[in-house]
Amino acid sequence: MILVNTMKRTKILSAILVTLVILLISFLIYINYDKILIAVNNIVYYSISNKIDIPGYTINQRNYEFKTVKPTSNFYPKNIDEVKDVYYTVLNNGWDSFTFYCDKDYTNCKDDIKDIANDSEYISLINNYVSPFNAYKKYNTLIIGDYEINLTVDKLYSQTEINQVNKSIDDIVKSLKINTTNPTQNDLLKFHDYLISNVKYDDDYIDNDIYSISNKANGALIEKIALCSGYTDAFGLFLDRLNIPNFKVTTTDHVWNVVYFNNKWLHVDVTWDDDEYNSRNRHNFFLIDTNKLLEKDAEEHTFKQELYLELN
């Protein structure tokens, strides 16, 4: 009988002890809730972000030093400017997809990502600074949880089109005897004049047909028909072939090239030089500065200069 009572008391004491321990743990959790939550979040964040996978390849990457955009190797951005660098880097490197993670203390990350993804002006701007072969048809953003951001790029040019355009440019460069090592102004002019002599402007283009071949370099170089975007892509890819820094300027209705030559950023508008208005002087828009560009035509060439830091 004494043994039974002792066992009961032991069980009761054990239960009381367990209860006290649970209450103590609960109290400690309560008073340290914020710290515990931060610790848990840190564990989750680092376990996820350690999975970041940087593609082991780059395709048609431009290595020019621009003022407007810059590449990054920091894929844990802490602010909106660093996020923009990631967007540009992915596009410039020719990556089809990439996942990065906002810094755990970057509380506005998701809102900033949404702002960038919906900012067509900025996305179009970085498109102007990458190789046309890396330009997008669609640049997609997926936000997963609080930190993880997945980017995917649907490119404008297929690999078949890229191969065709590269071969065409190589053939033209060879036939025109262009100096690819130390190109002169005359070498640029040769390709400029080749486009004017061999490409017809697509007067039958249907508005907003963004998939029209006339919008691309293969329209200009293979099919010999193009819109301003086709002329511009063809000339830009030729400049890349010579390793001459260049980018595009776009407005609502027009696009043309900007070239770094003789230590200056200068405009080249092949489309407007291939126009009946300029039939007696096909070099009106060849390697001219911004003041001269707007002096010659301010209607279709007025652009947001503040966006293009190279031209400020």
VOVOMI-232264 format. One record per residue (C-alpha): residue number from 1; residue in three letters; z, y, x. Coordinates in Angstrom, 1 decimal. Layout:
<pts>
[NUM,ALA,[Z,Y,X]];
...
</pts>
This chain:
<pts>
[1,MET,[0.0,0.0,0.0]];
[2,ILE,[0.9,2.4,2.8]];
[3,LEU,[-2.5,1.5,4.5]];
[4,VAL,[-4.5,2.3,1.4]];
[5,ASN,[-2.8,5.7,1.0]];
[6,THR,[-3.4,6.4,4.7]];
[7,MET,[-7.1,5.6,4.3]];
[8,LYS,[-7.3,7.9,1.2]];
[9,ARG,[-5.7,10.8,3.1]];
[10,THR,[-8.1,10.2,6.1]];
[11,LYS,[-11.1,10.4,3.8]];
[12,ILE,[-9.8,13.5,2.1]];
[13,LEU,[-9.1,15.2,5.4]];
[14,SER,[-12.5,14.2,6.7]];
[15,ALA,[-14.1,15.6,3.5]];
[16,ILE,[-12.1,18.8,3.9]];
[17,LEU,[-13.1,19.0,7.6]];
[18,VAL,[-16.8,18.5,6.8]];
[19,THR,[-16.6,21.1,4.1]];
[20,LEU,[-15.0,23.6,6.5]];
[21,VAL,[-17.7,22.9,9.1]];
[22,ILE,[-20.4,23.5,6.5]];
[23,LEU,[-18.7,26.7,5.3]];
[24,LEU,[-18.4,27.9,8.9]];
[25,ILE,[-22.0,27.1,9.7]];
[26,SER,[-23.1,28.8,6.5]];
[27,PHE,[-21.0,31.9,7.4]];
[28,LEU,[-22.5,32.0,10.9]];
[29,ILE,[-26.0,31.8,9.4]];
[30,TYR,[-25.2,34.5,7.0]];
[31,ILE,[-23.9,37.0,9.5]];
[32,ASN,[-26.7,36.2,12.0]];
[33,TYR,[-29.5,35.7,9.5]];
[34,ASP,[-31.8,38.4,11.0]];
[35,LYS,[-31.4,37.0,14.5]];
[36,ILE,[-32.0,33.4,13.3]];
[37,LEU,[-35.1,34.5,11.3]];
[38,ILE,[-36.5,36.2,14.4]];
[39,ALA,[-35.8,33.2,16.5]];
[40,VAL,[-37.5,30.9,14.0]];
[41,ASN,[-40.5,33.3,13.7]];
[42,ASN,[-40.8,33.3,17.5]];
[43,ILE,[-40.8,29.5,17.7]];
[44,VAL,[-43.5,29.3,15.0]];
[45,TYR,[-45.6,32.1,16.6]];
[46,TYR,[-45.5,30.7,20.1]];
[47,SER,[-46.2,27.1,18.9]];
[48,ILE,[-49.3,28.4,17.0]];
[49,SER,[-50.6,31.0,19.5]];
[50,ASN,[-50.4,28.6,22.4]];
[51,LYS,[-53.3,26.8,20.8]];
[52,ILE,[-55.7,29.7,21.6]];
[53,ASP,[-59.0,28.4,22.8]];
[54,ILE,[-61.3,30.7,24.8]];
[55,PRO,[-64.9,29.4,24.8]];
[56,GLY,[-66.1,28.3,28.1]];
[57,TYR,[-69.5,30.0,27.8]];
[58,THR,[-71.2,33.3,27.3]];
[59,ILE,[-74.7,33.8,26.0]];
[60,ASN,[-76.9,36.9,26.6]];
[61,GLN,[-73.9,38.9,27.6]];
[62,ARG,[-74.3,42.5,28.6]];
[63,ASN,[-72.2,43.5,31.6]];
[64,TYR,[-72.9,47.3,31.4]];
[65,GLU,[-70.0,49.7,31.5]];
[66,PHE,[-69.9,51.7,28.3]];
[67,LYS,[-67.5,54.4,27.2]];
[68,THR,[-67.7,53.6,23.5]];
[69,VAL,[-66.8,50.0,23.7]];
[70,LYS,[-65.1,47.8,26.3]];
[71,PRO,[-64.5,44.1,26.8]];
[72,THR,[-61.1,42.5,26.9]];
[73,SER,[-59.3,39.4,28.1]];
[74,ASN,[-56.2,40.2,25.9]];
[75,PHE,[-56.4,38.1,22.8]];
[76,TYR,[-52.9,39.0,21.6]];
[77,PRO,[-53.6,42.6,20.5]];
[78,LYS,[-50.7,45.0,19.8]];
[79,ASN,[-52.7,47.8,18.0]];
[80,ILE,[-55.9,48.5,16.2]];
[81,ASP,[-57.7,49.7,19.4]];
[82,GLU,[-57.0,46.4,21.1]];
[83,VAL,[-58.2,44.5,18.0]];
[84,LYS,[-61.5,46.5,18.2]];
[85,ASP,[-61.9,45.4,21.8]];
[86,VAL,[-61.6,41.8,20.7]];
[87,TYR,[-64.3,42.2,18.0]];
[88,TYR,[-66.7,43.7,20.5]];
[89,THR,[-65.9,41.0,23.2]];
[90,VAL,[-66.6,38.2,20.8]];
[91,LEU,[-70.0,39.7,19.8]];
[92,ASN,[-71.0,40.7,23.3]];
[93,ASN,[-70.2,37.3,24.7]];
[94,GLY,[-72.3,35.6,22.1]];
[95,TRP,[-69.5,33.4,20.8]];
[96,ASP,[-70.3,31.8,17.4]];
[97,SER,[-66.6,31.6,16.5]];
[98,PHE,[-63.2,32.6,18.0]];
[99,THR,[-59.6,32.6,17.0]];
[100,PHE,[-57.1,35.1,18.3]];
[101,TYR,[-53.5,36.1,17.4]];
[102,CYS,[-51.9,39.4,16.8]];
[103,ASP,[-48.7,40.2,18.8]];
[104,LYS,[-45.6,39.1,16.9]];
[105,ASP,[-44.3,42.7,16.9]];
[106,TYR,[-47.6,44.1,15.6]];
[107,THR,[-46.4,44.6,12.0]];
[108,ASN,[-49.6,46.4,10.7]];
[109,CYS,[-51.9,43.7,12.1]];
[110,LYS,[-53.2,42.3,8.8]];
[111,ASP,[-53.8,45.7,7.3]];
[112,ASP,[-55.6,46.9,10.4]];
[113,ILE,[-57.7,43.7,10.5]];
[114,LYS,[-58.8,44.3,6.9]];
[115,ASP,[-59.7,47.9,7.6]];
[116,ILE,[-61.8,46.9,10.6]];
[117,ALA,[-63.5,44.0,8.7]];
[118,ASN,[-64.4,46.4,5.8]];
[119,ASP,[-65.5,49.2,8.1]];
[120,SER,[-69.3,48.7,8.1]];
[121,GLU,[-69.8,51.7,10.3]];
[122,TYR,[-67.6,50.4,13.1]];
[123,ILE,[-69.1,46.8,12.9]];
[124,SER,[-72.6,48.3,13.0]];
[125,LEU,[-71.6,50.5,16.0]];
[126,ILE,[-70.6,47.5,18.1]];
[127,ASN,[-73.7,45.7,17.0]];
[128,ASN,[-75.7,48.5,18.7]];
[129,TYR,[-74.0,47.9,22.1]];
[130,VAL,[-74.7,44.2,22.4]];
[131,SER,[-77.9,42.3,23.2]];
[132,PRO,[-80.1,42.1,20.1]];
[133,PHE,[-79.9,38.3,20.6]];
[134,ASN,[-76.2,38.5,19.9]];
[135,ALA,[-76.6,40.8,16.9]];
[136,TYR,[-75.2,39.5,13.7]];
[137,LYS,[-76.5,38.9,10.2]];
[138,LYS,[-72.9,38.5,9.1]];
[139,TYR,[-69.7,39.0,11.0]];
[140,ASN,[-67.0,37.2,9.1]];
[141,THR,[-63.2,37.6,9.3]];
[142,LEU,[-60.6,35.1,8.1]];
[143,ILE,[-56.9,36.0,8.2]];
[144,ILE,[-54.6,32.9,8.3]];
[145,GLY,[-50.9,33.5,7.9]];
[146,ASP,[-49.3,36.5,9.5]];
[147,TYR,[-50.8,36.3,13.0]];
[148,GLU,[-53.9,34.2,13.2]];
[149,ILE,[-57.4,35.7,12.9]];
[150,ASN,[-60.6,33.7,12.9]];
[151,LEU,[-64.0,35.4,13.6]];
[152,THR,[-67.4,33.8,13.0]];
[153,VAL,[-70.8,35.2,13.7]];
[154,ASP,[-74.0,34.4,11.9]];
[155,LYS,[-76.6,35.6,14.4]];
[156,LEU,[-79.8,37.4,13.6]];
[157,TYR,[-82.0,35.5,16.0]];
[158,SER,[-82.5,31.7,16.1]];
[159,GLN,[-82.8,29.9,19.4]];
[160,THR,[-86.5,29.3,18.8]];
[161,GLU,[-87.1,33.0,18.3]];
[162,ILE,[-85.1,33.8,21.4]];
[163,ASN,[-87.2,31.5,23.5]];
[164,GLN,[-90.4,33.0,22.1]];
[165,VAL,[-89.3,36.5,22.7]];
[166,ASN,[-88.1,35.8,26.3]];
[167,LYS,[-91.4,34.1,27.1]];
[168,SER,[-93.4,37.0,25.6]];
[169,ILE,[-91.4,39.6,27.6]];
[170,ASP,[-91.8,37.6,30.8]];
[171,ASP,[-95.6,37.3,30.3]];
[172,ILE,[-95.9,41.1,29.5]];
[173,VAL,[-93.8,42.0,32.6]];
[174,LYS,[-96.0,39.8,34.7]];
[175,SER,[-99.3,41.1,33.3]];
[176,LEU,[-98.3,44.7,33.6]];
[177,LYS,[-97.0,44.2,37.2]];
[178,ILE,[-93.7,45.7,36.4]];
[179,ASN,[-91.2,46.0,39.2]];
[180,THR,[-88.1,44.1,38.0]];
[181,THR,[-86.1,44.7,41.2]];
[182,ASN,[-86.4,48.5,41.4]];
[183,PRO,[-88.0,49.6,38.2]];
[184,THR,[-89.4,53.1,38.1]];
[185,GLN,[-90.0,55.5,35.2]];
[186,ASN,[-93.6,54.3,35.2]];
[187,ASP,[-92.5,50.7,34.8]];
[188,LEU,[-90.6,51.7,31.6]];
[189,LEU,[-93.6,53.7,30.4]];
[190,LYS,[-95.9,50.7,30.9]];
[191,PHE,[-93.9,48.6,28.4]];
[192,HIS,[-93.5,51.5,26.1]];
[193,ASP,[-97.2,52.0,26.0]];
[194,TYR,[-97.8,48.3,25.6]];
[195,LEU,[-95.8,48.3,22.4]];
[196,ILE,[-97.7,51.4,21.1]];
[197,SER,[-101.1,49.8,21.9]];
[198,ASN,[-100.4,46.3,20.5]];
[199,VAL,[-97.9,46.7,17.6]];
[200,LYS,[-98.7,48.0,14.1]];
[201,TYR,[-96.0,49.6,12.0]];
[202,ASP,[-95.3,47.5,8.9]];
[203,ASP,[-96.3,49.8,6.0]];
[204,ASP,[-96.0,46.9,3.6]];
[205,TYR,[-92.3,46.3,4.2]];
[206,ILE,[-90.2,45.9,1.1]];
[207,ASP,[-87.0,48.0,1.2]];
[208,ASN,[-83.8,46.2,2.1]];
[209,ASP,[-85.5,43.0,3.2]];
[210,ILE,[-83.2,42.5,6.2]];
[211,TYR,[-84.6,39.1,7.0]];
[212,SER,[-88.1,40.4,7.4]];
[213,ILE,[-89.6,39.5,10.8]];
[214,SER,[-90.6,43.1,11.1]];
[215,ASN,[-87.0,44.0,11.8]];
[216,LYS,[-86.9,41.9,14.9]];
[217,ALA,[-88.4,41.7,18.4]];
[218,ASN,[-90.5,38.7,17.6]];
[219,GLY,[-92.1,40.7,14.8]];
[220,ALA,[-93.2,43.2,17.4]];
[221,LEU,[-94.0,40.9,20.3]];
[222,ILE,[-95.3,37.7,18.5]];
[223,GLU,[-96.6,38.9,15.2]];
[224,LYS,[-97.5,42.4,16.4]];
[225,ILE,[-96.0,44.0,13.4]];
[226,ALA,[-92.7,45.8,13.2]];
[227,LEU,[-90.4,48.4,11.8]];
[228,CYS,[-88.3,50.8,13.9]];
[229,SER,[-85.7,48.0,14.4]];
[230,GLY,[-88.4,45.6,15.7]];
[231,TYR,[-89.7,48.2,18.2]];
[232,THR,[-86.2,49.0,19.3]];
[233,ASP,[-85.0,45.4,19.8]];
[234,ALA,[-88.2,44.6,21.8]];
[235,PHE,[-87.7,47.6,24.1]];
[236,GLY,[-84.0,47.0,24.5]];
[237,LEU,[-84.5,43.4,25.5]];
[238,PHE,[-87.1,44.5,28.0]];
[239,LEU,[-84.5,46.9,29.5]];
[240,ASP,[-82.0,44.0,29.7]];
[241,ARG,[-84.7,42.0,31.5]];
[242,LEU,[-84.6,44.9,34.1]];
[243,ASN,[-80.8,45.1,34.0]];
[244,ILE,[-81.0,48.7,32.8]];
[245,PRO,[-78.0,49.8,30.6]];
[246,ASN,[-79.0,50.6,27.1]];
[247,PHE,[-77.9,50.7,23.5]];
[248,LYS,[-79.2,51.6,20.1]];
[249,VAL,[-78.5,54.6,17.9]];
[250,THR,[-78.7,54.0,14.1]];
[251,THR,[-78.8,56.3,11.2]];
[252,THR,[-79.2,55.5,7.5]];
[253,ASP,[-83.0,55.4,7.8]];
[254,HIS,[-83.8,55.0,11.5]];
[255,VAL,[-83.0,53.3,14.9]];
[256,TRP,[-84.0,54.0,18.5]];
[257,ASN,[-83.0,53.2,22.1]];
[258,VAL,[-80.8,55.1,24.5]];
[259,VAL,[-81.4,54.3,28.2]];
[260,TYR,[-79.3,55.0,31.3]];
[261,PHE,[-81.9,56.2,33.8]];
[262,ASN,[-81.8,58.5,36.8]];
[263,ASN,[-78.0,58.8,36.2]];
[264,LYS,[-78.4,60.2,32.7]];
[265,TRP,[-78.4,58.8,29.2]];
[266,LEU,[-81.8,59.5,27.6]];
[267,HIS,[-83.4,58.7,24.3]];
[268,VAL,[-86.6,56.6,23.8]];
[269,ASP,[-88.1,56.3,20.3]];
[270,VAL,[-91.1,54.0,20.6]];
[271,THR,[-91.6,54.1,16.8]];
[272,TRP,[-92.1,57.8,16.7]];
[273,ASP,[-94.3,57.8,19.7]];
[274,ASP,[-96.4,55.2,17.8]];
[275,ASP,[-97.1,57.6,15.0]];
[276,GLU,[-100.2,59.4,13.9]];
[277,TYR,[-98.4,62.7,14.3]];
[278,ASN,[-98.0,62.0,18.0]];
[279,SER,[-101.5,60.4,18.5]];
[280,ARG,[-102.5,63.0,21.1]];
[281,ASN,[-99.2,62.7,23.0]];
[282,ARG,[-97.6,59.4,22.8]];
[283,HIS,[-94.7,60.3,25.1]];
[284,ASN,[-93.0,62.9,23.0]];
[285,PHE,[-89.9,60.8,22.5]];
[286,PHE,[-89.8,59.1,25.9]];
[287,LEU,[-86.7,59.6,28.1]];
[288,ILE,[-85.5,62.9,26.5]];
[289,ASP,[-82.0,64.3,26.2]];
[290,THR,[-80.2,64.8,22.9]];
[291,ASN,[-81.0,68.5,22.7]];
[292,LYS,[-84.7,67.8,23.1]];
[293,LEU,[-84.6,65.0,20.6]];
[294,LEU,[-83.1,67.2,17.9]];
[295,GLU,[-85.4,70.0,18.8]];
[296,LYS,[-88.4,67.7,18.2]];
[297,ASP,[-87.0,66.2,15.0]];
[298,ALA,[-83.7,66.9,13.4]];
[299,GLU,[-84.5,65.3,10.1]];
[300,GLU,[-84.5,61.6,11.0]];
[301,HIS,[-82.8,61.8,14.4]];
[302,THR,[-79.6,63.6,13.4]];
[303,PHE,[-76.8,61.1,14.1]];
[304,LYS,[-73.0,61.0,14.4]];
[305,GLN,[-72.8,62.0,18.1]];
[306,GLU,[-69.0,61.7,18.0]];
[307,LEU,[-69.4,57.9,17.7]];
[308,TYR,[-71.5,57.5,20.8]];
[309,LEU,[-69.2,58.7,23.6]];
[310,GLU,[-72.0,58.3,26.2]];
[311,LEU,[-73.8,61.1,24.5]];
[312,ASN,[-70.9,63.6,24.2]];
</pts>
